[in-house]
Amino acid sequence: MDIGNISGMYSDVLSTKNQSTTKLENKLNTDLTQAADDELMEACEQFEAYFVEQMFKSMMKTVPKNEDMSAATSTLTDYYKDEMLRELATDSTETNSLGLAQTLYEQMKRNYEL
């Protein structure tokens, strides 16, 4: 088994994770008072996806861990589990929205309407 490439794969995943978190943080820190409707809705949808991802992560904490795994395997499993939860949250927001994004959008439009 070649484990030399595992650390490279893990660092690639971490950088992808950090990039997506940074993208959302940049979007949330942007002044959206002059944003187009599409940009505002996209920011709201990203927030909803992040919210759903955090819910999924909280739910996963209730699942008992497998004590038979080595530390390296456990770390790698946790990484891929995080990626899976992120994609699942994004997909579920796109297909079956909770309505949070629409509510945020309407609230922001109402508060920032000139």
MODELLER restraints for C-alpha pairs under 7 A, 6 or more apart:
rsr = mdl.restraints
at = mdl.atoms
rsr.add(forms.Gaussian(group=physical.xy_distance, feature=features.Distance(at['CA:10:A'], at['CA:76:A']), mean=6.92, stdev=0.5))
rsr.add(forms.Gaussian(group=physical.xy_distance, feature=features.Distance(at['CA:24:A'], at['CA:46:A']), mean=6.77, stdev=0.5))
rsr.add(forms.Gaussian(group=physical.xy_distance, feature=features.Distance(at['CA:27:A'], at['CA:43:A']), mean=6.32, stdev=0.5))
rsr.add(forms.Gaussian(group=physical.xy_distance, feature=features.Distance(at['CA:32:A'], at['CA:40:A']), mean=6.77, stdev=0.5))
rsr.add(forms.Gaussian(group=physical.xy_distance, feature=features.Distance(at['CA:33:A'], at['CA:112:A']), mean=6.09, stdev=0.5))
rsr.add(forms.Gaussian(group=physical.xy_distance, feature=features.Distance(at['CA:40:A'], at['CA:105:A']), mean=6.72, stdev=0.5))
rsr.add(forms.Gaussian(group=physical.xy_distance, feature=features.Distance(at['CA:41:A'], at['CA:105:A']), mean=5.89, stdev=0.5))
rsr.add(forms.Gaussian(group=physical.xy_distance, feature=features.Distance(at['CA:44:A'], at['CA:101:A']), mean=4.65, stdev=0.5))
rsr.add(forms.Gaussian(group=physical.xy_distance, feature=features.Distance(at['CA:44:A'], at['CA:104:A']), mean=6.22, stdev=0.5))
rsr.add(forms.Gaussian(group=physical.xy_distance, feature=features.Distance(at['CA:44:A'], at['CA:105:A']), mean=6.17, stdev=0.5))
rsr.add(forms.Gaussian(group=physical.xy_distance, feature=features.Distance(at['CA:45:A'], at['CA:101:A']), mean=4.99, stdev=0.5))
rsr.add(forms.Gaussian(group=physical.xy_distance, feature=features.Distance(at['CA:48:A'], at['CA:93:A']), mean=6.90, stdev=0.5))
rsr.add(forms.Gaussian(group=physical.xy_distance, feature=features.Distance(at['CA:48:A'], at['CA:100:A']), mean=6.07, stdev=0.5))
rsr.add(forms.Gaussian(group=physical.xy_distance, feature=features.Distance(at['CA:48:A'], at['CA:101:A']), mean=5.60, stdev=0.5))
rsr.add(forms.Gaussian(group=physical.xy_distance, feature=features.Distance(at['CA:49:A'], at['CA:89:A']), mean=5.38, stdev=0.5))
rsr.add(forms.Gaussian(group=physical.xy_distance, feature=features.Distance(at['CA:49:A'], at['CA:90:A']), mean=5.10, stdev=0.5))
rsr.add(forms.Gaussian(group=physical.xy_distance, feature=features.Distance(at['CA:49:A'], at['CA:93:A']), mean=5.69, stdev=0.5))
rsr.add(forms.Gaussian(group=physical.xy_distance, feature=features.Distance(at['CA:52:A'], at['CA:89:A']), mean=5.50, stdev=0.5))
rsr.add(forms.Gaussian(group=physical.xy_distance, feature=features.Distance(at['CA:53:A'], at['CA:85:A']), mean=6.09, stdev=0.5))
rsr.add(forms.Gaussian(group=physical.xy_distance, feature=features.Distance(at['CA:53:A'], at['CA:86:A']), mean=5.63, stdev=0.5))
rsr.add(forms.Gaussian(group=physical.xy_distance, feature=features.Distance(at['CA:53:A'], at['CA:89:A']), mean=5.03, stdev=0.5))
rsr.add(forms.Gaussian(group=physical.xy_distance, feature=features.Distance(at['CA:56:A'], at['CA:85:A']), mean=6.59, stdev=0.5))
